[in-house]
Amino acid sequence: MTSKRPASSPIATMPIMDKLDPRRTALVLIDLMTRIVEQPTAPHSGPAVVTRSLALADAVRKAGGLVVAVRVERPGVVEQPPGSELVEGVLGDLEIVKGTWGAFHNTGLEEALRKHAVDTLIITGIATNFGVEQTARFADEFGFNVILPEDAVTALDAHAHEFAFDYIFPRIATVSTTAEVMAALA
């Protein structure tokens, strides 16, 4: 990804990748549900995000970390829309059902992560400017280290995705690639 961030930007990459403790790390998979993955996304396709997220899930588990699958349910609806299930292959050691954009509000996620002694979250999924960003912002506010592999996240619009990764995420997270996270977990 080509950064449009000004060269004079005060943002520095946080050095958490070189001291990543997989046993204190959780991969949080946001909204990898059939009806969401099938939507047109940019700059990465939904299936590409799923593939990279599943590779990260395997690496996190092999290294001794936790995988959390998050899906959304519309509140007050008896039957969820078709395609509300997680896509095939997406399995969490913990499954969180949310009713808002972010994975923390009234879900018990923070408590579950603390119970597992997690201090670092790798967040992937769809969509950059909705569930991923809201979850990353709250994770930062709750004191978690946050890692966002850019190629394992996508949006409904490429410009919105790039804005988040160029201007928002570097202030609250370590922006990386799937390959960089995989290397840090090895």
C-alpha positions as semicolon CSV with decimal commas, in nm:
position;residue;x (nm);y (nm);z (nm)
1;M;0,000;0,000;0,000
2;T;0,138;0,340;-0,091
3;S;0,106;0,583;0,196
4;K;-0,015;0,934;0,124
5;R;0,091;1,043;0,473
6;P;0,302;1,361;0,467
7;A;0,673;1,301;0,523
8;S;0,660;1,540;0,820
9;S;0,395;1,332;0,997
10;P;0,472;1,278;1,368
11;I;0,333;0,926;1,352
12;A;0,586;0,654;1,426
13;T;0,528;0,281;1,394
14;M;0,487;0,130;1,739
15;P;0,752;-0,137;1,801
16;I;0,524;-0,416;1,919
17;M;0,590;-0,655;1,632
18;D;0,945;-0,733;1,748
19;K;0,828;-0,826;2,099
20;L;0,505;-1,003;2,011
21;D;0,418;-1,274;2,265
22;P;0,180;-1,510;2,084
23;R;0,047;-1,651;2,413
24;R;-0,078;-1,301;2,502
25;T;-0,213;-1,232;2,154
26;A;-0,561;-1,273;2,008
27;L;-0,664;-1,256;1,645
28;V;-1,003;-1,087;1,620
29;L;-1,190;-1,170;1,299
30;I;-1,455;-0,906;1,229
31;D;-1,776;-0,988;1,039
32;L;-1,646;-1,262;0,811
33;M;-2,004;-1,358;0,737
34;T;-2,132;-1,481;0,402
35;R;-2,354;-1,179;0,331
36;I;-2,072;-0,938;0,414
37;V;-1,786;-1,122;0,243
38;E;-1,994;-1,140;-0,078
39;Q;-2,040;-0,762;-0,098
40;P;-1,825;-0,560;-0,339
41;T;-1,524;-0,438;-0,141
42;A;-1,205;-0,246;-0,206
43;P;-0,911;-0,241;-0,218
44;H;-0,916;-0,615;-0,136
45;S;-1,186;-0,867;-0,218
46;G;-1,381;-1,028;0,064
47;P;-1,254;-1,377;-0,025
48;A;-0,891;-1,250;-0,021
49;V;-0,946;-1,107;0,329
50;V;-1,092;-1,441;0,442
51;T;-0,794;-1,633;0,299
52;R;-0,542;-1,406;0,476
53;S;-0,744;-1,411;0,798
54;L;-0,756;-1,792;0,798
55;A;-0,379;-1,808;0,743
56;L;-0,334;-1,575;1,040
57;A;-0,575;-1,785;1,248
58;D;-0,365;-2,096;1,181
59;A;-0,044;-1,912;1,270
60;V;-0,191;-1,762;1,589
61;R;-0,321;-2,100;1,707
62;K;0,007;-2,279;1,628
63;A;0,193;-2,012;1,827
64;G;-0,039;-2,054;2,128
65;G;-0,266;-1,753;2,078
66;L;-0,642;-1,710;2,084
67;V;-0,873;-1,668;1,782
68;V;-1,194;-1,470;1,829
69;A;-1,465;-1,479;1,561
70;V;-1,702;-1,182;1,575
71;R;-2,031;-1,165;1,392
72;V;-2,317;-0,917;1,402
73;E;-2,681;-0,982;1,468
74;R;-2,947;-0,722;1,408
75;P;-3,107;-0,646;1,744
76;G;-3,481;-0,701;1,783
77;V;-3,504;-0,925;1,477
78;V;-3,644;-1,275;1,522
79;E;-3,469;-1,416;1,217
80;Q;-3,136;-1,282;1,090
81;P;-3,095;-1,213;0,716
82;P;-2,972;-1,495;0,494
83;G;-2,594;-1,520;0,495
84;S;-2,554;-1,417;0,859
85;E;-2,342;-1,722;0,939
86;L;-1,962;-1,710;0,949
87;V;-1,808;-1,819;0,619
88;E;-1,686;-2,175;0,592
89;G;-1,357;-2,226;0,774
90;V;-1,393;-1,930;1,009
91;L;-1,389;-2,079;1,357
92;G;-1,310;-1,895;1,674
93;D;-1,182;-2,037;1,999
94;L;-1,428;-1,777;2,122
95;E;-1,729;-1,646;1,928
96;I;-1,864;-1,299;2,000
97;V;-2,204;-1,181;1,879
98;K;-2,235;-0,804;1,859
99;G;-2,532;-0,577;1,797
100;T;-2,335;-0,265;1,706
101;W;-2,037;-0,184;1,483
102;G;-1,770;-0,263;1,741
103;A;-1,692;-0,595;1,905
104;F;-1,664;-0,460;2,261
105;H;-1,999;-0,295;2,343
106;N;-2,205;-0,524;2,570
107;T;-2,041;-0,843;2,439
108;G;-1,808;-0,953;2,719
109;L;-1,511;-0,942;2,482
110;E;-1,290;-0,728;2,705
111;E;-1,349;-0,954;3,005
112;A;-1,281;-1,269;2,800
113;L;-0,956;-1,127;2,665
114;R;-0,842;-1,024;3,015
115;K;-0,930;-1,374;3,146
116;H;-0,695;-1,518;2,881
117;A;-0,423;-1,261;2,975
118;V;-0,433;-1,113;2,625
119;D;-0,261;-0,777;2,579
120;T;-0,229;-0,761;2,200
121;L;-0,500;-0,783;1,934
122;I;-0,449;-0,851;1,565
123;I;-0,767;-0,729;1,398
124;T;-0,879;-0,837;1,051
125;G;-1,206;-0,836;0,861
126;I;-1,472;-0,632;0,689
127;A;-1,534;-0,338;0,683
128;T;-1,241;-0,111;0,752
129;N;-1,443;0,195;0,852
130;F;-1,715;0,016;1,044
131;G;-1,652;-0,292;1,257
132;V;-1,274;-0,299;1,221
133;E;-1,218;0,068;1,304
134;Q;-1,469;0,075;1,591
135;T;-1,314;-0,236;1,745
136;A;-0,960;-0,101;1,701
137;R;-1,050;0,233;1,861
138;F;-1,204;0,067;2,166
139;A;-0,918;-0,183;2,194
140;D;-0,674;0,109;2,204
141;E;-0,884;0,290;2,465
142;F;-0,893;-0,026;2,679
143;G;-0,513;-0,043;2,670
144;F;-0,459;-0,329;2,426
145;N;-0,177;-0,320;2,174
146;V;-0,340;-0,328;1,831
147;I;-0,198;-0,467;1,506
148;L;-0,383;-0,411;1,179
149;P;-0,257;-0,608;0,877
150;E;-0,371;-0,384;0,592
151;D;-0,409;-0,665;0,339
152;A;-0,638;-0,864;0,572
153;V;-0,887;-0,578;0,605
154;T;-1,108;-0,424;0,338
155;A;-1,377;-0,161;0,300
156;L;-1,677;-0,078;0,091
157;D;-1,469;0,196;-0,072
158;A;-1,093;0,204;-0,144
159;H;-1,056;0,574;-0,059
160;A;-1,215;0,525;0,285
161;H;-0,985;0,226;0,349
162;E;-0,675;0,422;0,250
163;F;-0,775;0,720;0,464
164;A;-0,814;0,497;0,771
165;F;-0,480;0,325;0,714
166;D;-0,296;0,648;0,633
167;Y;-0,438;0,879;0,897
168;I;-0,637;0,700;1,169
169;F;-0,481;0,361;1,233
170;P;-0,117;0,470;1,267
171;R;-0,225;0,676;1,570
172;I;-0,382;0,381;1,753
173;A;-0,217;0,070;1,610
174;T;0,076;-0,088;1,436
175;V;-0,007;-0,105;1,066
176;S;0,146;-0,410;0,901
177;T;0,092;-0,678;0,640
178;T;-0,017;-1,037;0,684
179;A;0,337;-1,153;0,598
180;E;0,487;-0,928;0,867
181;V;0,248;-1,060;1,131
182;M;0,314;-1,421;1,025
183;A;0,690;-1,360;1,059
184;A;0,643;-1,208;1,406
185;L;0,440;-1,511;1,515
186;A;0,696;-1,763;1,388
